[in-house]
């Protein structure tokens, strides 16, 4: 178990540069110099290198042969997308004990082989990443998945729902919640395949998902429909440009009524926010109510936080 999690998640976290460059990196020991050093290993599939993909894209502009090469590149991105989804889940769920176990495991293997190495230097490769680093790594994989779903373009709604699920994982990381179930990973895989596979292939794949994971409700609604989406976009744009300062009002009851309307909407349609955004938004609303009742004002930025979660993070289509 730990070897799988290490190979699929901890190594990419340790070697951020290797991920961004599309290269595989391994750690080796130099017995003569008694130090740890890294070396690049040739990719088994050079077409996955971003530079190569860029070249293929350029060639694709000049004729049928180039277009065919681009098609193959798209196919390769599709084949690696399931691993990208696995990585997103792993990035968010790895904890300190996972890193420690992986470190101890590699030390045992090196000791068993009689290798000489700098344990402290090796330990640095197994240091947990910061919240910001993990969010950036998730965004890298999210961008890859978006390109694939846009190229395949089989089910736009499923592609939107996949995006919502990735954002849910990011919310868990951002707010420090533990993801206790791997259901969301299979939900992401399900939505990705639905967004990319032709109808005939998808029909078979859907049956397989539901047979393999009968405990998961793959038909569960994600998000809510909006009659006028442009109004939502306008509100979101306004929130992003609005800098909220400390608010003092003459009649706190009027403002309490306003934030209660937001609370009632969230409670009536919980699908409008993911579970972590929903909890954080309601917590901030309760805090705002208490402060208004006691002091008649908000601390700086609290109202902005509520609006950001409720409007900008809203899951709607």
C-alpha positions as CSV (number, residue, x, y, z in Angstrom):
1,X,0.0,0.0,0.0
2,X,2.7,2.5,1.0
3,X,4.8,1.7,-2.0
4,X,1.8,2.4,-4.3
5,X,1.1,5.7,-2.6
6,X,4.8,6.6,-2.6
7,X,5.3,5.9,-6.3
8,X,2.1,7.7,-7.4
9,X,2.0,10.6,-5.0
10,X,5.0,11.2,-2.7
11,X,7.6,11.1,-5.5
12,X,5.7,13.7,-7.6
13,X,5.4,15.8,-4.5
14,X,9.1,15.5,-3.7
15,X,10.2,16.3,-7.3
16,X,8.1,19.2,-8.3
17,X,10.5,20.2,-11.0
18,X,10.3,16.7,-12.5
19,X,6.6,16.9,-12.8
20,X,6.6,20.3,-14.4
21,X,9.2,19.2,-16.9
22,X,7.5,16.0,-17.7
23,X,10.5,13.9,-16.6
24,X,10.9,10.9,-14.4
25,X,13.5,11.2,-11.6
26,X,15.0,8.6,-9.4
27,X,17.2,8.9,-6.3
28,X,20.5,6.9,-6.4
29,X,23.4,6.5,-4.1
30,X,27.0,7.2,-5.0
31,X,29.1,4.8,-2.9
32,X,32.4,6.5,-3.7
33,X,31.3,10.0,-2.6
34,X,28.9,8.9,0.1
35,X,26.2,11.3,-0.9
36,X,22.7,11.3,-2.3
37,X,22.3,12.7,-5.8
38,X,19.5,12.7,-8.4
39,X,19.8,11.7,-12.1
40,X,17.4,12.0,-14.9
41,X,16.0,8.8,-16.5
42,X,14.9,8.7,-20.1
43,X,11.1,8.7,-20.4
44,X,9.6,5.4,-21.7
45,X,7.3,7.5,-23.8
46,X,9.0,10.7,-25.0
47,X,5.8,12.0,-26.6
48,X,4.5,12.8,-23.1
49,X,7.2,15.5,-22.7
50,X,5.5,18.9,-22.8
51,X,8.2,20.2,-25.2
52,X,7.5,17.3,-27.6
53,X,3.7,17.9,-27.4
54,X,4.3,21.5,-28.2
55,X,6.3,20.5,-31.3
56,X,3.6,18.1,-32.4
57,X,1.0,20.9,-32.0
58,X,3.0,23.2,-34.2
59,X,3.4,20.5,-36.9
60,X,-0.3,19.9,-36.7
61,X,-0.9,23.3,-38.2
62,X,0.9,22.4,-41.4
63,X,-1.0,19.4,-42.7
64,X,-2.7,16.0,-42.3
65,X,0.3,14.3,-40.9
66,X,0.7,16.9,-38.2
67,X,-3.0,16.7,-37.4
68,X,-2.7,12.9,-36.9
69,X,0.3,13.4,-34.6
70,X,-1.8,15.8,-32.6
71,X,-4.5,13.3,-32.4
72,X,-2.1,10.7,-31.0
73,X,-0.9,13.3,-28.4
74,X,-4.5,13.9,-27.3
75,X,-5.0,10.1,-27.0
76,X,-1.8,9.9,-24.8
77,X,-3.1,12.6,-22.5
78,X,-6.4,10.7,-22.2
79,X,-4.5,7.5,-21.2
80,X,-2.6,9.3,-18.4
81,X,-5.7,11.2,-17.1
82,X,-6.8,8.5,-14.8
83,X,-3.4,8.7,-13.1
84,X,-3.8,12.5,-12.8
85,X,-7.1,12.0,-11.0
86,X,-5.5,9.5,-8.7
87,X,-2.7,12.0,-8.0
88,X,-5.1,14.7,-7.2
89,X,-6.7,12.5,-4.6
90,X,-3.4,11.4,-3.2
91,X,-2.0,14.9,-3.0
92,X,-4.9,15.9,-0.8
93,X,-4.9,12.8,1.5
94,X,-1.2,12.1,2.1
95,X,-0.3,12.8,5.7
96,X,2.9,13.0,7.8
97,X,2.8,9.3,8.6
98,X,2.6,8.4,4.9
99,X,5.8,10.4,4.3
100,X,7.5,8.8,7.3
101,X,6.5,5.3,6.3
102,X,7.8,5.9,2.8
103,X,11.1,7.3,4.1
104,X,11.6,4.3,6.5
105,X,10.8,1.9,3.6
106,X,13.4,3.4,1.3
107,X,16.0,3.4,4.1
108,X,15.3,-0.3,4.8
109,X,15.8,-1.1,1.1
110,X,19.0,0.9,0.9
111,X,20.3,-0.7,4.1
112,X,19.4,-4.1,2.8
113,X,21.5,-3.5,-0.3
114,X,24.4,-2.2,1.8
115,X,24.3,1.2,0.2
116,X,26.0,4.2,1.8
117,X,23.9,7.3,1.9
118,X,23.3,10.6,3.8
119,X,20.1,9.9,5.8
120,X,19.5,13.5,6.5
121,X,19.7,14.5,2.9
122,X,17.4,11.7,1.9
123,X,14.9,12.7,4.6
124,X,14.5,16.1,2.8
125,X,12.9,14.4,-0.2
126,X,10.2,13.0,2.1
127,X,9.2,16.3,3.8
128,X,5.4,17.0,3.5
129,X,4.6,19.9,1.2
130,X,2.8,23.0,2.2
131,X,-0.9,23.7,1.5
132,X,0.0,26.1,-1.2
133,X,2.3,23.6,-3.0
134,X,-0.3,20.9,-2.9
135,X,-2.9,23.2,-4.3
136,X,-0.6,24.2,-7.1
137,X,0.1,20.5,-7.9
138,X,-3.7,19.8,-8.0
139,X,-4.2,22.8,-10.3
140,X,-1.5,21.4,-12.7
141,X,-3.4,18.1,-13.0
142,X,-6.7,20.0,-13.2
143,X,-5.4,21.9,-16.3
144,X,-4.4,18.7,-17.9
145,X,-7.9,17.2,-17.4
146,X,-9.6,20.3,-18.7
147,X,-7.7,20.1,-21.9
148,X,-8.6,16.5,-22.4
149,X,-12.3,16.9,-21.7
150,X,-12.4,20.0,-24.0
151,X,-10.8,18.0,-26.8
152,X,-13.1,14.9,-26.4
153,X,-16.2,17.0,-25.6
154,X,-18.6,14.2,-25.1
155,X,-20.6,15.5,-22.1
156,X,-20.1,19.1,-21.0
157,X,-22.2,18.6,-17.9
158,X,-20.0,15.8,-16.7
159,X,-16.9,17.9,-17.4
160,X,-18.3,20.7,-15.2
161,X,-19.1,18.2,-12.4
162,X,-15.6,16.9,-12.6
163,X,-14.3,20.4,-12.1
164,X,-16.6,20.8,-9.1
165,X,-15.3,17.7,-7.5
166,X,-11.7,18.8,-8.0
167,X,-12.6,22.1,-6.4
168,X,-14.2,20.2,-3.5
169,X,-10.9,18.4,-2.9
170,X,-9.1,21.8,-3.0
171,X,-11.5,23.2,-0.4
172,X,-10.7,20.3,1.9
173,X,-7.0,21.1,1.5
174,X,-7.5,24.9,1.9
175,X,-9.6,24.6,5.1
176,X,-7.6,21.7,6.6
177,X,-10.3,19.0,6.4
178,X,-9.5,15.3,6.3
179,X,-11.0,13.4,3.3
180,X,-12.1,10.3,5.0
181,X,-13.5,8.4,2.1
182,X,-12.2,7.6,-1.4
183,X,-15.7,7.9,-2.9
184,X,-14.8,11.3,-4.4
185,X,-11.9,9.7,-6.4
186,X,-14.3,7.3,-8.1
187,X,-16.8,10.1,-8.7
188,X,-14.1,12.0,-10.5
189,X,-13.1,9.0,-12.6
190,X,-16.7,8.4,-13.4
191,X,-17.3,12.0,-14.5
192,X,-14.1,12.1,-16.5
193,X,-15.0,9.0,-18.5
194,X,-18.5,10.2,-19.0
195,X,-17.1,13.5,-20.4
196,X,-14.7,11.9,-22.8
197,X,-15.9,8.4,-23.9
198,X,-18.2,7.9,-26.9
199,X,-21.7,6.9,-26.0
200,X,-21.3,3.2,-26.8
201,X,-18.1,2.9,-24.8
202,X,-19.5,5.0,-22.0
203,X,-22.6,2.8,-21.6
204,X,-20.4,-0.2,-20.9
205,X,-18.1,1.8,-18.6
206,X,-21.0,3.2,-16.6
207,X,-22.3,-0.3,-15.8
208,X,-18.8,-1.3,-14.7
209,X,-18.5,1.6,-12.3
210,X,-21.9,0.9,-10.7
211,X,-21.1,-2.8,-10.5
212,X,-17.7,-2.3,-8.9
213,X,-18.9,0.4,-6.5
214,X,-22.5,-0.3,-5.5
215,X,-22.1,1.8,-2.4
216,X,-21.5,5.0,-4.3
217,X,-24.4,7.1,-5.7
218,X,-23.0,8.1,-9.0
219,X,-26.3,9.8,-10.0
220,X,-26.2,12.1,-7.0
221,X,-26.8,15.7,-8.1
222,X,-23.8,18.0,-8.2
223,X,-24.6,21.6,-8.3
224,X,-27.9,23.4,-9.1
225,X,-29.4,24.8,-12.3
226,X,-29.6,28.6,-12.9
227,X,-32.2,30.2,-15.1
228,X,-30.0,33.2,-15.9
229,X,-26.3,32.2,-15.6
230,X,-25.1,35.6,-16.8
231,X,-26.5,37.1,-13.5
232,X,-24.4,34.7,-11.5
233,X,-21.3,35.6,-13.5
234,X,-22.0,39.3,-13.0
235,X,-22.3,38.8,-9.2
236,X,-19.1,36.8,-9.1
237,X,-17.2,39.4,-11.0
238,X,-18.5,42.1,-8.6
239,X,-17.5,40.1,-5.6
240,X,-14.0,39.6,-6.9
241,X,-13.5,43.4,-7.4
242,X,-15.2,44.4,-4.2
243,X,-13.0,45.1,-1.2
244,X,-15.0,44.8,1.9
245,X,-13.9,47.0,4.8
246,X,-15.4,47.0,8.4
247,X,-19.1,47.3,8.1
248,X,-21.1,49.4,10.6
249,X,-24.8,49.7,10.2
250,X,-27.6,51.4,12.0
251,X,-30.0,48.5,12.1
252,X,-28.2,45.1,12.6
253,X,-31.6,43.3,12.2
254,X,-31.7,44.2,8.5
255,X,-28.3,42.7,7.9
256,X,-29.0,39.6,9.9
257,X,-32.1,39.1,7.7
258,X,-29.9,39.3,4.6
259,X,-27.3,36.7,5.8
260,X,-30.2,34.5,7.1
261,X,-31.5,34.4,3.5
262,X,-28.2,33.1,2.3
263,X,-28.2,30.5,5.1
264,X,-31.7,29.4,4.2
265,X,-30.7,29.0,0.6
266,X,-27.7,26.9,1.5
267,X,-29.8,24.7,3.8
268,X,-32.6,24.3,1.3
269,X,-30.2,23.5,-1.6
270,X,-27.0,22.0,-0.1
271,X,-25.8,21.0,-3.6
272,X,-25.1,24.7,-4.3
273,X,-21.8,24.3,-2.4
274,X,-19.5,21.4,-1.8
275,X,-19.5,20.0,1.8
276,X,-16.4,21.9,2.9
277,X,-17.4,25.3,1.4
278,X,-20.9,24.8,2.9
279,X,-19.6,24.3,6.4
280,X,-17.2,27.2,6.2
281,X,-19.8,29.5,4.8
282,X,-22.4,28.6,7.5
283,X,-19.7,29.0,10.2
284,X,-18.9,32.5,9.0
285,X,-22.6,33.4,8.8
286,X,-23.1,32.3,12.4
287,X,-20.1,34.3,13.5
288,X,-21.3,37.4,11.6
289,X,-24.7,37.0,13.3
290,X,-23.1,36.9,16.7
291,X,-20.9,39.9,16.1
292,X,-23.8,42.0,14.7
293,X,-26.0,41.2,17.7
294,X,-23.2,42.1,20.1
295,X,-21.4,45.0,18.4
296,X,-23.5,46.0,15.4
297,X,-20.5,45.5,13.0
298,X,-18.3,43.0,11.2
299,X,-14.6,42.6,11.4
300,X,-12.8,43.5,8.2
301,X,-13.2,41.0,5.4
302,X,-15.8,38.7,7.0
303,X,-18.6,39.7,4.7
304,X,-16.2,39.4,1.7
305,X,-15.4,35.8,2.8
306,X,-19.1,34.9,3.0
307,X,-19.8,36.3,-0.5
308,X,-16.7,34.7,-2.0
309,X,-17.8,31.2,-0.8
310,X,-21.5,31.7,-1.5
311,X,-21.3,33.3,-4.9
312,X,-17.8,32.7,-6.4
313,X,-17.6,29.1,-5.3
314,X,-21.2,28.3,-6.1
315,X,-21.7,25.0,-8.0
316,X,-24.2,26.0,-10.7
317,X,-24.8,25.3,-14.3
